[in-house]
Amino acid sequence: MRKNYPSDISREQFEKIRFQLETFRKQTRPRTVDLYDVFCGILYVLRLSIKQGSDRNITQSTI
């Protein structure tokens, strides 16, 4: 079981967009990881990079 993060969306919210994500899939091997976990990981990285970017802007503006 994986740890939950504030950037995660609920499974119910994910089910609303699962179809769109799966339609972009090309002919590849079957997945070995849950698409929900991958999507939440992407959200985590985006949230972290946005936070770090805003921290840098605050630091640069105070100099």
WOSUL-V692992 format. One record per run of one state. SS is the DSSP state (a for helix, b for strand, c for the rest). FROM is the first residue (numbers start at 1). TO is the last residue. If there is no record, write none. Layout:
ss->[SS;SS]
from->[FROM;FROM]
to->[TO;TO]
//
This chain:
ss->[c;a;c;a;c]
from->[1;11;24;35;62]
to->[10;23;34;61;63]
//
